[in-house]
Amino acid sequence: MLDECLPPALRDNKYFMYPFFWLAYRGRNVRETMEFKSRVLGYTPDEYQKFYAELDSISRNRLTDLNAACLDAILDMLDSVATLLDAGCGAGYLLKRIHEAHPGIALAGSDIIPAPADLPGRYHRCDLLELQAEERAFDIVVCSHVLEHIPNLKAAVLTLRKLCRRHLVIVVPCQRYYYYTLDEHLHFFTHEQQLAPMMGLEPGAMLSCRKLDGDWLLVVRGLCPG
């Protein structure tokens, strides 16, 4: 409602947005979170990891950001998959749902926060770009509601594609740009035509793109064929 119903001059006014940030972040580090888009460019990897490890916000404590339509679409494409990585798995909601629907898939998750409880499969605690050091390859890599947070978007997509034998499945929000957003987003994907160039994809790399309930669901060709 904030993004769609208010005039931009009011919606992106620092003083107007302050109370919303105070509520969303429970009154903690309000100045830092309001200026996150500028501050993050100067963060060291340790500072970036510390920010997210200590983040306590309404959005961070949701069960998942993945909507039902995208979840169903992901589950439907996994019938012949043997190995899967959820890059930026958070609390492990998607991995648990995949394990319930496809218990035969060997699963792995990665994130910069401590390992979540009861996670099915292996867990790698590391920055997304450090996944390029992993020698394992996966049939499918899923990256859901993560890339909008990553400063070096093109490098992140390239890293993930190198881990895929088949496909990289990406979910990002369809969202217009505002500086003061309550979600730590750095990239904004408003139009389908923006997606390939923003992610550094060559012609033909994107196999499909659908808009499902306000999110983009992309299937991208991997760079590690098996």
C-alpha positions, 0 to 999 in steps of 0.5 A: 500500500505504501509503494502503490498508493502514496505519491513518491514525494511523500512515500520516499520522505525520510521523516514520513518513513521514520515511524514505519522503520521504527516499528519494522525494526523494533526501534533498533538501529533505525538510522543504519537501516534507513541508510542501508542502501548507502552504508552497505557499499562500504561494508566489509564482508564481516560487517555485511554478515554481522548486519544480517546475523543480528537483524531483528525485523518484522520481515526477517521473522516471517516464515517465508517470503516465498508466495504460494504460486512460486512455491508450487511452481518450484515443486512442480519442476523437481520430479527428475532432480537428484541434487539441489542447493537452496542458496540463501535458504534462511530458516530453511522453509523451502528446503523443508517443503521440498523434502516433504514433496521430494524426499529422494532429493539430496538437499543442501542450503547456504546462508550467512546466518547460523545453521537453522534447526532441523534443516534437511541436508547439508548446510554451508554458512558462507557469503553467496559469492564464496559458493564459487569455492565449493567443488560440488555441482547440483542439478538445480540451484534455487535462489529465492528472495536473495538477489535483491539483497546482494550488492554485486548482482551479476557476480552472484548470478554467475557464481550460482550458474557455475554450480548448476548442471541444469538450471538456476531458479530465481525468485525476485520481487516485482517492485518499484524503486524507493530509497526508504524500503523496509526490506534491505533491498538493493535491486528493484525489478520492475519490468521483465525487460530489465531482468536479463541485463541487470543479472548479466545474462547473455541471449538465450540464458533465460529459459522462462520468466513468469510473474506470479502473484507479484514476484518474478520466477526465472529459470536460467540455463546453468554453466556446469552441464552434466 
